Amino acid sequence: MSTLQSRVDMRFPVAVVVLAGSLDAQSTAAADSILWDCLAEMPTAMIIECSELIYDVDGWRWLGELHQRAGDWPGAEVALAGGRSTAQEKLLIPSFASVDSALAARSALIPGERRQAALPPHPDSCARARELVAQACQEWGLRRPKRLAELLISELVGNGVTHARTELMVTVRLRDGSLELSVRDLSPRVLPPPQADPRGFGLQLVGQLSDSWGWAAVGHGKVVWSRLAAID
């Protein structure tokens, strides 16, 4: 039976997670939950200290998928520090001799502007989320896509209220020329298909109006996100 130990040394602005033991087909689910719980806080990068970690071909494949998924959302580059492998393939992931050298290489990364609010699973939270978006756009000098962003955050929060029914963490983030809206819930349920929304639009509208959108399972819940080009 595979044994995997973990320790989170830092969460933000760069996440540093220590993994030790065996990373293989049996232990990747546990690793996925641990690391995505950290990625849900949207760090600029994630460093996995793996000097005491042995990963086989399945573990190598999972690390590659993690690197790709984290790059898509939240836009964090995954790097390894002090790693070793039993896999034959070469990892296409940045690797460093130590955590210190990895941190030094990422010292210039600056987290984008963000505003957050924890909201209850209540219909009134849609209006509160719109207010958060409007305030953030005003502070950042964004006239467009303010109205569209207010509509989209309302749909994202409404989806969480209807389906997750847990506390929601709403984040508005300005990053790389994009306005990003995200809603994290604490429900283990997978994201329902757009046609399952009883209101008849919801995520289907989000998909049609966003420049890009998606969702990720994180820890004990999930994050649904939408991006729009930011224009001042």
LUMNU-572411 format. One record per residue (C-alpha): residue number from 1; x, y, z negated. Coordinates in Angstrom, 3 decimals. Example, Ala and Ser with C-alpha at 12.3 -4.5 7.8 and 13.67 -1.06 7.14 Angstrom:
<recs>
{seq->1&east->12.300&north->-4.500&up->-7.800} .
{seq->2&east->13.670&north->-1.060&up->-7.140} .
</recs>
This chain:
<recs>
{seq->1&east->0.000&north->0.000&up->0.000} .
{seq->2&east->1.340&north->3.443&up->0.996} .
{seq->3&east->2.218&north->5.899&up->-1.753} .
{seq->4&east->2.244&north->9.637&up->-1.093} .
{seq->5&east->3.013&north->12.325&up->-3.660} .
{seq->6&east->2.442&north->16.023&up->-3.132} .
{seq->7&east->3.085&north->19.360&up->-4.827} .
{seq->8&east->2.062&north->22.828&up->-3.707} .
{seq->9&east->4.837&north->25.309&up->-4.569} .
{seq->10&east->3.437&north->28.343&up->-2.734} .
{seq->11&east->0.196&north->29.183&up->-0.932} .
{seq->12&east->0.604&north->32.697&up->0.461} .
{seq->13&east->1.910&north->34.439&up->2.499} .
{seq->14&east->3.837&north->31.282&up->3.459} .
{seq->15&east->2.554&north->27.941&up->2.191} .
{seq->16&east->5.218&north->25.572&up->0.841} .
{seq->17&east->4.145&north->21.985&up->0.191} .
{seq->18&east->6.371&north->19.144&up->-0.997} .
{seq->19&east->5.501&north->15.678&up->0.321} .
{seq->20&east->7.298&north->12.548&up->-0.884} .
{seq->21&east->6.839&north->8.848&up->-0.302} .
{seq->22&east->5.436&north->7.283&up->2.870} .
{seq->23&east->3.482&north->9.105&up->5.562} .
{seq->24&east->1.794&north->6.526&up->7.756} .
{seq->25&east->-1.646&north->5.506&up->9.023} .
{seq->26&east->-2.820&north->4.777&up->5.472} .
{seq->27&east->-1.713&north->8.041&up->3.881} .
{seq->28&east->-2.359&north->10.695&up->6.544} .
{seq->29&east->-5.956&north->11.279&up->5.334} .
{seq->30&east->-4.695&north->12.280&up->1.888} .
{seq->31&east->-2.008&north->14.496&up->3.401} .
{seq->32&east->-4.560&north->16.101&up->5.712} .
{seq->33&east->-6.784&north->17.088&up->2.779} .
{seq->34&east->-3.878&north->18.544&up->0.805} .
{seq->35&east->-2.371&north->20.584&up->3.613} .
{seq->36&east->-5.631&north->21.887&up->5.047} .
{seq->37&east->-6.696&north->23.053&up->1.620} .
{seq->38&east->-3.625&north->25.314&up->1.780} .
{seq->39&east->-4.164&north->26.292&up->5.418} .
{seq->40&east->-7.700&north->27.402&up->4.543} .
{seq->41&east->-6.098&north->30.378&up->2.764} .
{seq->42&east->-4.687&north->31.433&up->6.155} .
{seq->43&east->-0.950&north->31.710&up->5.466} .
{seq->44&east->1.379&north->33.037&up->8.138} .
{seq->45&east->3.259&north->29.714&up->8.178} .
{seq->46&east->3.469&north->26.371&up->6.391} .
{seq->47&east->6.695&north->24.690&up->5.340} .
{seq->48&east->6.601&north->21.001&up->4.461} .
{seq->49&east->9.514&north->19.972&up->2.264} .
{seq->50&east->10.080&north->16.352&up->3.201} .
{seq->51&east->13.546&north->15.380&up->2.000} .
{seq->52&east->11.953&north->12.479&up->0.091} .
{seq->53&east->9.373&north->11.657&up->2.768} .
{seq->54&east->9.591&north->8.800&up->5.256} .
{seq->55&east->7.192&north->8.922&up->8.191} .
{seq->56&east->6.679&north->6.274&up->10.860} .
{seq->57&east->5.227&north->6.696&up->14.361} .
{seq->58&east->1.700&north->7.255&up->13.003} .
{seq->59&east->2.989&north->9.849&up->10.556} .
{seq->60&east->4.966&north->11.546&up->13.322} .
{seq->61&east->1.870&north->11.676&up->15.528} .
{seq->62&east->-0.177&north->13.174&up->12.704} .
{seq->63&east->2.462&north->15.852&up->12.047} .
{seq->64&east->2.375&north->16.818&up->15.722} .
{seq->65&east->-1.416&north->17.096&up->15.638} .
{seq->66&east->-1.245&north->19.173&up->12.450} .
{seq->67&east->1.243&north->21.528&up->14.092} .
{seq->68&east->-1.072&north->21.992&up->17.077} .
{seq->69&east->-4.283&north->22.392&up->15.065} .
{seq->70&east->-2.748&north->24.850&up->12.591} .
{seq->71&east->-1.442&north->26.909&up->15.501} .
{seq->72&east->-4.970&north->27.152&up->16.890} .
{seq->73&east->-6.444&north->28.088&up->13.507} .
{seq->74&east->-5.416&north->29.757&up->11.235} .
{seq->75&east->-2.497&north->30.551&up->13.546} .
{seq->76&east->0.144&north->29.251&up->11.139} .
{seq->77&east->3.315&north->27.612&up->12.426} .
{seq->78&east->4.139&north->24.355&up->10.656} .
{seq->79&east->7.821&north->23.684&up->9.979} .
{seq->80&east->9.705&north->20.859&up->8.269} .
{seq->81&east->12.500&north->21.242&up->5.721} .
{seq->82&east->15.049&north->18.538&up->4.935} .
{seq->83&east->13.142&north->15.789&up->6.749} .
{seq->84&east->13.992&north->12.292&up->7.871} .
{seq->85&east->12.028&north->9.870&up->10.020} .
{seq->86&east->11.738&north->6.234&up->11.041} .
{seq->87&east->9.938&north->7.243&up->14.238} .
{seq->88&east->11.735&north->6.910&up->17.554} .
{seq->89&east->10.236&north->10.031&up->19.125} .
{seq->90&east->11.716&north->13.468&up->18.563} .
{seq->91&east->9.472&north->15.811&up->16.586} .
{seq->92&east->8.560&north->18.950&up->18.515} .
{seq->93&east->8.190&north->20.870&up->15.249} .
{seq->94&east->10.673&north->23.465&up->13.939} .
{seq->95&east->12.982&north->21.841&up->11.397} .
{seq->96&east->15.301&north->23.390&up->8.821} .
{seq->97&east->17.915&north->22.086&up->6.442} .
{seq->98&east->16.140&north->23.518&up->3.409} .
{seq->99&east->13.062&north->25.396&up->2.263} .
{seq->100&east->15.191&north->28.505&up->1.674} .
{seq->101&east->16.434&north->28.539&up->5.265} .
{seq->102&east->12.881&north->27.997&up->6.553} .
{seq->103&east->11.597&north->30.874&up->4.405} .
{seq->104&east->14.400&north->33.123&up->5.611} .
{seq->105&east->13.492&north->32.390&up->9.215} .
{seq->106&east->9.906&north->33.442&up->8.505} .
{seq->107&east->10.639&north->36.479&up->6.345} .
{seq->108&east->9.644&north->38.847&up->9.154} .
{seq->109&east->6.126&north->37.404&up->9.437} .
{seq->110&east->3.578&north->39.837&up->8.062} .
{seq->111&east->0.028&north->38.736&up->7.204} .
{seq->112&east->-2.625&north->40.575&up->9.179} .
{seq->113&east->-5.153&north->42.858&up->7.532} .
{seq->114&east->-8.014&north->40.986&up->5.904} .
{seq->115&east->-11.131&north->41.550&up->3.844} .
{seq->116&east->-12.906&north->38.798&up->1.914} .
{seq->117&east->-16.064&north->38.233&up->-0.085} .
{seq->118&east->-17.432&north->35.212&up->-1.946} .
{seq->119&east->-21.169&north->34.975&up->-1.236} .
{seq->120&east->-23.925&north->32.700&up->-2.547} .
{seq->121&east->-25.917&north->30.346&up->-0.278} .
{seq->122&east->-28.783&north->32.803&up->-0.014} .
{seq->123&east->-30.331&north->34.467&up->3.080} .
{seq->124&east->-29.402&north->37.898&up->1.683} .
{seq->125&east->-25.739&north->36.950&up->2.160} .
{seq->126&east->-26.091&north->37.542&up->5.917} .
{seq->127&east->-26.664&north->41.259&up->5.305} .
{seq->128&east->-23.799&north->41.425&up->2.806} .
{seq->129&east->-21.480&north->39.768&up->5.335} .
{seq->130&east->-22.497&north->42.315&up->7.993} .
{seq->131&east->-21.646&north->45.108&up->5.557} .
{seq->132&east->-18.214&north->43.556&up->4.982} .
{seq->133&east->-17.551&north->43.454&up->8.734} .
{seq->134&east->-18.776&north->47.006&up->9.270} .
{seq->135&east->-16.583&north->48.319&up->6.455} .
{seq->136&east->-13.510&north->46.471&up->7.734} .
{seq->137&east->-13.999&north->47.746&up->11.292} .
{seq->138&east->-14.384&north->51.288&up->9.994} .
{seq->139&east->-11.229&north->51.052&up->7.871} .
{seq->140&east->-9.241&north->49.615&up->10.786} .
{seq->141&east->-10.594&north->52.145&up->13.300} .
{seq->142&east->-12.364&north->49.547&up->15.467} .
{seq->143&east->-15.433&north->50.742&up->17.333} .
{seq->144&east->-15.641&north->47.671&up->19.506} .
{seq->145&east->-16.555&north->44.872&up->18.891} .
{seq->146&east->-18.178&north->46.083&up->15.631} .
{seq->147&east->-21.811&north->45.403&up->16.596} .
{seq->148&east->-21.027&north->42.030&up->18.157} .
{seq->149&east->-18.922&north->41.068&up->15.136} .
{seq->150&east->-21.808&north->41.917&up->12.804} .
{seq->151&east->-24.097&north->39.664&up->14.840} .
{seq->152&east->-21.613&north->36.783&up->14.845} .
{seq->153&east->-20.830&north->36.913&up->11.126} .
{seq->154&east->-24.550&north->36.860&up->10.436} .
{seq->155&east->-24.873&north->33.674&up->12.476} .
{seq->156&east->-21.869&north->32.043&up->10.809} .
{seq->157&east->-23.123&north->32.841&up->7.315} .
{seq->158&east->-26.655&north->31.795&up->8.243} .
{seq->159&east->-25.302&north->28.442&up->9.382} .
{seq->160&east->-23.535&north->27.995&up->6.044} .
{seq->161&east->-26.636&north->28.961&up->4.063} .
{seq->162&east->-28.820&north->26.540&up->6.045} .
{seq->163&east->-26.527&north->23.527&up->6.269} .
{seq->164&east->-23.760&north->23.728&up->3.635} .
{seq->165&east->-25.760&north->25.239&up->0.768} .
{seq->166&east->-22.619&north->26.000&up->-1.241} .
{seq->167&east->-20.763&north->29.186&up->-2.115} .
{seq->168&east->-19.304&north->30.768&up->1.012} .
{seq->169&east->-15.976&north->32.556&up->1.386} .
{seq->170&east->-16.296&north->35.104&up->4.181} .
{seq->171&east->-13.114&north->36.509&up->5.724} .
{seq->172&east->-12.629&north->39.269&up->8.278} .
{seq->173&east->-9.091&north->39.264&up->9.641} .
{seq->174&east->-7.202&north->41.409&up->12.125} .
{seq->175&east->-4.454&north->39.361&up->13.772} .
{seq->176&east->-2.552&north->39.527&up->17.056} .
{seq->177&east->-4.988&north->41.938&up->18.653} .
{seq->178&east->-8.049&north->39.916&up->17.678} .
{seq->179&east->-10.795&north->40.372&up->15.133} .
{seq->180&east->-11.346&north->37.021&up->13.458} .
{seq->181&east->-14.423&north->36.114&up->11.451} .
{seq->182&east->-14.489&north->32.968&up->9.333} .
{seq->183&east->-16.765&north->31.334&up->6.790} .
{seq->184&east->-15.562&north->28.596&up->4.451} .
{seq->185&east->-17.994&north->26.328&up->2.612} .
{seq->186&east->-17.514&north->23.531&up->0.087} .
{seq->187&east->-19.734&north->20.946&up->1.748} .
{seq->188&east->-18.233&north->17.631&up->2.937} .
{seq->189&east->-20.810&north->17.499&up->5.750} .
{seq->190&east->-19.426&north->17.812&up->9.265} .
{seq->191&east->-20.467&north->20.766&up->11.393} .
{seq->192&east->-23.910&north->20.092&up->12.926} .
{seq->193&east->-24.274&north->20.370&up->16.712} .
{seq->194&east->-25.574&north->23.779&up->17.883} .
{seq->195&east->-28.943&north->22.337&up->18.943} .
{seq->196&east->-29.545&north->21.122&up->15.379} .
{seq->197&east->-29.986&north->24.701&up->14.091} .
{seq->198&east->-33.713&north->25.096&up->13.219} .
{seq->199&east->-33.582&north->28.789&up->14.177} .
{seq->200&east->-32.842&north->27.850&up->17.769} .
{seq->201&east->-29.567&north->29.768&up->18.249} .
{seq->202&east->-26.925&north->29.926&up->15.508} .
{seq->203&east->-23.677&north->28.298&up->16.591} .
{seq->204&east->-24.829&north->28.083&up->20.190} .
{seq->205&east->-24.907&north->31.876&up->20.259} .
{seq->206&east->-21.527&north->32.026&up->18.502} .
{seq->207&east->-20.033&north->29.844&up->21.223} .
{seq->208&east->-21.495&north->31.974&up->23.999} .
{seq->209&east->-20.479&north->35.374&up->22.616} .
{seq->210&east->-17.068&north->34.656&up->21.056} .
{seq->211&east->-13.810&north->34.876&up->22.998} .
{seq->212&east->-12.928&north->31.668&up->21.144} .
{seq->213&east->-14.364&north->29.774&up->18.213} .
{seq->214&east->-14.054&north->26.469&up->16.363} .
{seq->215&east->-14.056&north->24.774&up->13.004} .
{seq->216&east->-11.681&north->22.833&up->10.781} .
{seq->217&east->-12.204&north->20.434&up->7.903} .
{seq->218&east->-10.326&north->21.903&up->4.930} .
{seq->219&east->-9.980&north->20.183&up->1.565} .
{seq->220&east->-13.494&north->19.416&up->0.354} .
{seq->221&east->-15.268&north->21.635&up->2.871} .
{seq->222&east->-14.793&north->23.316&up->6.229} .
{seq->223&east->-14.127&north->26.651&up->7.903} .
{seq->224&east->-16.037&north->27.901&up->10.944} .
{seq->225&east->-14.365&north->30.761&up->12.804} .
{seq->226&east->-14.891&north->33.140&up->15.692} .
{seq->227&east->-12.482&north->35.514&up->17.474} .
{seq->228&east->-13.110&north->38.684&up->19.454} .
{seq->229&east->-10.684&north->41.006&up->21.200} .
{seq->230&east->-10.171&north->44.046&up->18.957} .
{seq->231&east->-10.578&north->47.409&up->20.708} .
{seq->232&east->-10.169&north->50.734&up->18.900} .
</recs>
